[in-house]
Amino acid sequence: MDRATTSVVPAQAVVRHRATHAEPERTGSMDSRVRGGPPMRNDGAGVDGARHANLTAWLFLAPALALLAVFSFWPVAFGSFLAFTDYSLIRETHWVGLDNFRYIFDNEMFVTGLKNSLVFLLMVPFVQIGALGLAVLVNNQLPGIRYFRAAFYVPVVTTVSVVGIMWGFMFHEQGALNYVLTTMRLVGAPVGWLSNDSLALFAIMFVTLWRGLGWYMVMYLAALQAVPADMQEAAILDGANRWQRFWRITVPMLRPTIMVCSILSVLAALKAYQEVDVLTQGGPMNSTFTGLYYAYDQGLKHLKLPRALAASFVMSIFCIGIALLCLRYIKPKHR
């Protein structure tokens, strides 16, 4: 016992002596020892490295930004400027202020198109609910489920012209849809789906909904497959049924995807043009004019470019405003 004490005491004295007479170490070395890394240098190397990384990132972004500036930012800015002028290809351009905007808002066709564009928004909830339902349906390991997924996605990759021709035959008074309805005695006479000014817009909305379901289904399907399985298993152990798990776990986890899909669907509804051009060309009696189709009609058919740009400017403001509302009210909560 005495021998152990005599061997420990000198060692402790040596440690105290070394700690007392040791040179103070630099802060950087002490920090690096605590972190377990090499000694840090206070010569600004970290700042230079960050600047170099930022410069490298901007160099990689430069080609894409240049293309966006030439083909997106500049056309939008220049087109917005021309909306306040009397621009023409054959005469000098003059500033006219809000004259083009007064004209389009006094024009019945644009007002009708604006109303129809807002009516198009009615299909957004149906698209989202239908796409989410399809995603839940195909998110199962069943025989042949891949073929069902592909079948639902086919309309997305089909060109609008082919879709328009196909549905034009379907909606014809002697087409397949009327044949089925009259055969089943659901209607007494063939319905003019595209020739009736009260039904034509809703027929086009149905075609737009049919084309968009597959796209949003894929987005929701990817989000569903990213939901952690352990959360579902824990809920099952707690006694939650399928409906409770869907509303308490799945839907909250899907809020970011719901927000993105809702914004994209709203923008697509406000920009409806292709289906109108293929199926009705704005008829009958201008009942299927939309805001964007009015811009196309004025700009490319009648060569009234300032009016077309003014209509496009108004539609852009509507798109931005409604997108901001979606961001405000469908904002995902922190998880």
N, C-alpha and C positions, 0 to 999 in steps of 0.2 A: 504493500500500500504506500509506504514512504518512498520506495523507488519509483513508483508511477508518478507520485506528486513531484518529485525532483526532476523527472524527465519532461513534465508538461509545463512547469513554470518557466524554465528558460525559453521554451518555444514561444510561449505567449509574450515574453519580454522581447524576443527578437521581432515578432510581428508588430508590437507597439513601436519599437525603434524604427523599423522600416516605414511604417505609416507616418511617423512623425517627421522623418527626414526625407521622405519621398518628395519629388518635384510635383507641383500641381499640374494636372493634365488639362489639356485644352477641352473646352466644352464639346467641340465636335467629336473628339475621340471618345469622351464619356458617353455621348449620345449614341455613337455608333456601337460602343460596346454593349450598351443597354439593348439596342435593337438587334445586336448580333451581326452587324454588317461592317463594311470597311469604314475607315475614318472619313467623315464628311469634310468637304472643302467649301469654305465660305468665299469662293472667288466668283460667284455668279454663274457657275456652270449649269445649275438647275434652271435658271431663268433662260439661258441660251438654249438649253435643250427643249424647253417648252416653246420658245419662239421658233425653233427649227421644226418641231412637230406641227405647229400651227401653219407654218409656211408650206410644209409638205402636204397637209390636208387641203389648203387652198389651191395648190397646184393640181391636185387630183380633181378638185371640184371645178377648176377653171373651164375645161371643155364643155361640161354640162351647163354651167352658168352662161357661157357664151352662146350656146344654142338657145337656151331659154330667153336670153336677152334679145336675140335677133328674131326668134320666131314666136315669142310669147309676150314678153314685157313691152317691147317696142311697139308691136302691132296694137296691143291693148291701149297703151298710152296715146299713140297717134290716132287710133280710131275714136277714143274718147274725146280727143281734141276736135276731130272732124265733125263730131256730133253737134258741135256748137257753131258750125260754119255752113255755107252753101256750096260745099265742095262739088266740083264738076270736072270731068276729064277734058272738057273743051273750052273752059273759060276760067277766068281768075277767081280765086277763092276769097270770100269775105266772111268776116265774123258776124254772125246773126244772133248770137246769144241763145235764148231759150225758144226761138221760133219753131225749131224742129220738134221740140218737146210739146209745145202748145198744139202743133198740128196733129201729132199722133194721139194725144189725149182727146182731141176733138173729133178724131176719126173713129167711127163706129166699129170698123173692122179690128183696130188695135184694142179697143176696149173689150170687144168680144174675145179676142185672142188672150188678153190678160186674164179675163174671167175663166176661160177654158183652161189656162195654165194653172190657175188656182184650184179649179175643179179636179185637175189631174192629181193634185195632192191627196185626194180622197183615197187613191189606190195604195198609198204608201203603207198604211197599217195592214192592209190585206197582203201586200207583198211580204212584209216582214213577218207577220204571223204565219203565212203559208210557207215561207222559206224556213222558218224555225221549226215548224211542224214536220216538214220534209226532212230536215237535218236530223231531228230526233228519230224519225222513222228509219232512215238509212244508217243511223249510227248503231247498228246491231250486226252481230256476226251471224248472218243467215246465209244459206246457200243461194248463190246468184245475186247477192246484194250489190256487187260491183256493176252488174248490168243495169240495175235500177238506177244507180247513181249516174251512170253514163247516159241513160235514157232521159233523166231529168235535166242533164246538162247539155244535151244536143241543141235545144233552141238557142242557147247562148252563143254557140259557135256557128249557127246558121245565119247567113247574111240577111239583112233586112228586106232586100228585094225578093228573095225566095220566100221569106215568111209572109210578106205582103201579098204575093201572088197566091200562096196556099190559102191564107185566110180570106182573100178576096173571093176565091171559089167557095170556101166554106160559108161565107156570109151572103153569097148571092141568093136571090129569091128562089132560084131553082137549084140551090146548092145542097150540100149534105146536111147542114144544120137544119134547114127548113124541112128537108125530107124526113129527118128523124122526128122532128117536133110534130109534123102533120100526121106521120104514120102512127105516132103514139097518141094522137088526138089531143095534144097539149095546146095547139093553136088551130084556129079554124081555117086560116089562110096563110100563105107564105108571108113572112115578115121581111120588110126591107131594112136590114140591119145597117147598111151603109147608105141607103137612099132616103131614110127617114131622118130629118134634122133633129129629132128628139132622141134618137138611138145611136146615131153614127159616132158621136164622141165617146159614148160608153163602150161601144164595140172596139174602138181604137184603144181605149184604156185597158180592155181585157187582153188585147194582143200584147200590149206593153207589159202587163202583169205576167202573162204567160212566158214572155221572153226573159224576164228578169228573175223568175223564181230560181232557176238553176244556179245563177251566179251567186245570189245571196245564200242559197243552200250550202254551197261549197264553203263559203266564209264561216257560216254558223257551224258546219260540220267540223272544220278545223278547230274552232274554238271549243266545241264540245269534247273533242278528243284531247284537248289540253287541260281539261278539268281534272285535278288530282283524284285518283281512284281511292286513296286512303280517306278522303273526306266523305265520299259516298259510303265507304265501308263503316266509318265511324257513325254516320247517321243511321245506317241500318242497325248497328248494334244498339243505338239509342232508341230504336223502335220507330223511326220515321218511315212513313210509307212513301210510295213512288211520287205521289203528288207533292208531298211536303219536301222531299229531296229536290224536286225540280224547282219549286218556288224559293226555297230557303238556301239552296246551294248553287244549283245550275244557273238560274237567272242572275243572281248577283255576280257570279263569275263571268257571265256573258255581257255585262253592262258595257265594257269598252267596245266589244264587237257590235252590240246593238246600236251604240252611238255612231260608229263608223258607217254601218249599213244604212241607218236611218238618214244620215246626211247624204250619202251617195244616192239613195233612192229619191230623196227630195230634189236633189239637183237634176237627176235624170227626168223626173216628172216635169219640172219647170222647163227643161230643155227639150221636151218632146217635139220632134220634127220629122224624123225619118218615116215613122209609121204613118203620119198624116200625109206626107208627100206620096207615099206608095199607094195608100188605100183610097184616099178621098181628094187629095190636092186642095184641102181646105173646105170642100163642099160637104153636103149640099147646103146651098144658101149661106155659105161662109160659116156654118155652124161648127166646123171642126178646126177653125183657125186657132192657132196658139200664138203666144207672143213671139216665139222664135220663128215660127212659120211666117208671121207677118213681116219680120225683118228680112227673111229670105225673099218673100214676094216683092217687097219694095226695093230691095237692093239688086237682085239678079233678074227679076222679071220686068220691073219698071225703071231700073237704073236710077232710083232715087236713093243714092248712097247715104246722104246725111240723115234722112228719115230712118233708114234701116239701122244706121249706127246709133241713132237716138233710141230706137226700140231695143236694140241689143244692150245699150247702156242701162236702160230701165230694168231689163230682165236680169242683168248682172247684179244690180242693187238688190233686187228681190232675192236672188240666190244667196248673196252674202248675208242679207238680213235673216232669212229663214235658217241658214246654216248656223249663224250665231245663236239663234233661239234654240236650235237642237243642242248645241254645245252647252247652253245654259241650263236646260231642263233635263238632259239625258247624260249629264256629266257623271262619269263613273266615280264611285266612292273609293277611297284609299283602302287597300286590302292589307 
